[in-house]
Amino acid sequence: MRKYNQHIDESKIFPLISNQKVNNALKTIAVICDFNKNITLHSVRHTFATTVTLTNGVPIETVSKMLGIII
């Protein structure tokens, strides 16, 4: 927490990370795990929403709140 104590936006605990940086980190993780598919933030969010939540009976309204989507 000390590392992020001085970051600019005091309304958030952690600084926001760009999609590009997240996608680069996901590609690195895929290489380390020898996973030969293109992984992006979009695909990860989609997989979480469909496979992890909706398939297990979580209501769509709850999923949209978790993902920050207003329906």
Secondary structure, 3 states (H helix, E strand, C coil): CHHHCCCCCCCCCCCCCCHHHHHHHHHHHHHHCCCCCCCCHHHHHHHHHHHHHHHHCCCHHHHHHHHCCCC
